[in-house]
Amino acid sequence: MYARHGYGLYAVELKQGDLPIGMCGLVKREGLELTDVGFALLERFQGHGYAREAAEATLAHAERDCGLKQLAAITDPVNQRSIRLLESIGFEPAGSRRLAPEAALVSYFLWQARAGAEDA
């Protein structure tokens, strides 16, 4: 992914002690037109704001360093925690998708860079 697109998933670590707790980053998947933001944390680190912090940093990196102005995100339709996180950082619901004909439906979200954000 890094060689082909210049981005990928990154380790998410605690600042204290460099403890790896999950991953977050940019993924270019077959079945989606846009690059998407992906994140996953070990269960014991969920619900503490780490995924939000990592996802917000990933959005800033996508726009500033990768020049991406629109991103997607997908999640299991019953994963309310991820849905709330995506909506809180500016993703809009955009229906459902199948990544492959035989795959289960996933909830699909879109994010647009704010016009003029690079001037802020």
SEZADO-537275 format. One line per field, with one value per residue (C-alpha): residue number from 1; x negated, y negated, z negated; residue in three letters. Coordinates in Angstrom, 2 decimals, m for minus. Layout:
<sites>
resi <- c(NUM | ...);
X <- c(X | ...);
Y <- c(Y | ...);
Z <- c(Z | ...);
resn <- c(ala | ...);
</sites>
This chain:
<sites>
resi <- c(1 | 2 | 3 | 4 | 5 | 6 | 7 | 8 | 9 | 10 | 11 | 12 | 13 | 14 | 15 | 16 | 17 | 18 | 19 | 20 | 21 | 22 | 23 | 24 | 25 | 26 | 27 | 28 | 29 | 30 | 31 | 32 | 33 | 34 | 35 | 36 | 37 | 38 | 39 | 40 | 41 | 42 | 43 | 44 | 45 | 46 | 47 | 48 | 49 | 50 | 51 | 52 | 53 | 54 | 55 | 56 | 57 | 58 | 59 | 60 | 61 | 62 | 63 | 64 | 65 | 66 | 67 | 68 | 69 | 70 | 71 | 72 | 73 | 74 | 75 | 76 | 77 | 78 | 79 | 80 | 81 | 82 | 83 | 84 | 85 | 86 | 87 | 88 | 89 | 90 | 91 | 92 | 93 | 94 | 95 | 96 | 97 | 98 | 99 | 100 | 101 | 102 | 103 | 104 | 105 | 106 | 107 | 108 | 109 | 110 | 111 | 112 | 113 | 114 | 115 | 116 | 117 | 118 | 119 | 120);
X <- c(0.00 | m2.81 | m4.73 | m1.66 | 0.21 | m2.21 | m0.04 | 1.31 | 2.09 | 0.07 | m0.41 | 1.49 | m0.58 | m0.15 | m2.43 | m3.45 | m5.65 | m5.11 | m2.54 | m0.89 | 2.89 | 4.20 | 3.95 | 5.37 | 4.68 | 5.59 | 6.59 | 7.23 | 9.51 | 10.91 | 14.63 | 14.38 | 13.70 | 12.21 | 9.45 | 10.96 | 10.04 | 9.71 | 9.14 | 9.17 | 8.09 | 7.58 | 10.79 | 9.35 | 8.36 | 11.73 | 13.91 | 11.03 | 10.84 | 7.76 | 9.54 | 10.93 | 7.50 | 5.90 | 8.70 | 8.50 | 4.71 | 5.26 | 7.70 | 5.18 | 2.42 | 4.65 | 5.42 | 2.10 | m0.43 | 1.46 | 3.59 | 6.79 | 9.89 | 12.52 | 12.41 | 14.72 | 15.20 | 17.01 | 18.25 | 20.54 | 24.08 | 24.47 | 21.19 | 22.72 | 19.47 | 17.67 | 20.67 | 20.76 | 17.01 | 17.16 | 20.05 | 18.33 | 15.24 | 17.22 | 18.19 | 21.69 | 23.76 | 23.91 | 25.90 | 24.70 | 22.27 | 20.98 | 17.23 | 17.79 | 20.97 | 20.94 | 19.90 | 22.16 | 23.50 | 21.42 | 22.45 | 20.72 | 19.66 | 18.09 | 15.83 | 15.01 | 12.09 | 13.27 | 12.72 | 9.98 | 8.84 | 5.27 | 5.23 | 6.18);
Y <- c(0.00 | m2.42 | m1.67 | m1.98 | m4.89 | m6.50 | m5.77 | m2.90 | m1.85 | m3.16 | m1.76 | m3.60 | m3.77 | m5.28 | m8.25 | m6.85 | m3.82 | m3.44 | m0.69 | 0.37 | 0.36 | 0.66 | m0.77 | m3.62 | m4.98 | m5.18 | m2.17 | m1.88 | 1.16 | 2.93 | 2.29 | m1.36 | m4.26 | m6.43 | m5.89 | m5.09 | m5.71 | m2.57 | m2.08 | 0.71 | 0.76 | 3.53 | 3.86 | 2.65 | m0.66 | m1.38 | m4.16 | m6.40 | m8.74 | m7.13 | m6.13 | m9.65 | m11.21 | m8.80 | m9.27 | m13.08 | m12.93 | m10.62 | m13.11 | m15.92 | m13.76 | m12.71 | m16.30 | m17.97 | m15.32 | m13.15 | m15.83 | m13.84 | m16.05 | m13.33 | m10.08 | m7.18 | m5.03 | m1.77 | 0.04 | 2.82 | 1.35 | 2.43 | 0.84 | m2.26 | m3.31 | m3.57 | m5.25 | m7.91 | m8.46 | m8.86 | m11.31 | m13.30 | m13.90 | m15.05 | m11.93 | m11.89 | m8.70 | m7.73 | m4.49 | m0.91 | 0.96 | 4.45 | 4.65 | 7.80 | 9.42 | 12.12 | 9.77 | 8.50 | 4.96 | 2.29 | m1.22 | m3.74 | m7.27 | m10.20 | m13.03 | m16.23 | m18.52 | m21.95 | m24.63 | m26.95 | m24.61 | m24.72 | m28.46 | m28.04);
Z <- c(0.00 | m0.88 | 2.34 | 4.54 | 2.90 | 0.44 | m2.58 | m4.64 | m8.20 | m11.14 | m14.62 | m17.35 | m20.51 | m23.94 | m24.48 | m27.84 | m27.25 | m23.48 | m24.07 | m20.78 | m21.21 | m17.65 | m14.15 | m12.12 | m8.68 | m5.03 | m2.95 | 0.79 | 1.11 | 4.09 | 4.13 | 3.06 | 5.40 | 2.66 | 0.16 | m3.22 | m6.82 | m8.87 | m12.58 | m15.10 | m18.74 | m21.24 | m23.23 | m26.54 | m24.91 | m23.31 | m24.70 | m25.87 | m22.87 | m21.32 | m18.10 | m17.70 | m18.22 | m15.72 | m13.15 | m13.39 | m12.91 | m9.92 | m8.33 | m8.77 | m7.26 | m4.35 | m3.44 | m4.24 | m3.19 | m0.68 | 0.99 | 0.46 | 0.38 | 0.09 | m1.88 | m2.61 | m5.68 | m6.20 | m9.27 | m10.32 | m10.44 | m14.09 | m15.25 | m16.83 | m18.51 | m15.13 | m13.50 | m16.24 | m15.95 | m12.16 | m12.36 | m15.13 | m12.95 | m9.92 | m7.98 | m6.50 | m6.08 | m2.40 | m2.37 | m2.29 | m0.09 | 0.60 | 1.13 | 3.20 | 4.54 | 1.84 | m1.00 | m3.76 | m3.57 | m5.29 | m6.23 | m3.96 | m4.94 | m3.09 | m4.27 | m2.38 | m3.23 | m4.32 | m1.67 | m2.82 | m5.61 | m4.26 | m4.96 | m8.61);
resn <- c(met | tyr | ala | arg | his | gly | tyr | gly | leu | tyr | ala | val | glu | leu | lys | gln | gly | asp | leu | pro | ile | gly | met | cys | gly | leu | val | lys | arg | glu | gly | leu | glu | leu | thr | asp | val | gly | phe | ala | leu | leu | glu | arg | phe | gln | gly | his | gly | tyr | ala | arg | glu | ala | ala | glu | ala | thr | leu | ala | his | ala | glu | arg | asp | cys | gly | leu | lys | gln | leu | ala | ala | ile | thr | asp | pro | val | asn | gln | arg | ser | ile | arg | leu | leu | glu | ser | ile | gly | phe | glu | pro | ala | gly | ser | arg | arg | leu | ala | pro | glu | ala | ala | leu | val | ser | tyr | phe | leu | trp | gln | ala | arg | ala | gly | ala | glu | asp | ala);
</sites>
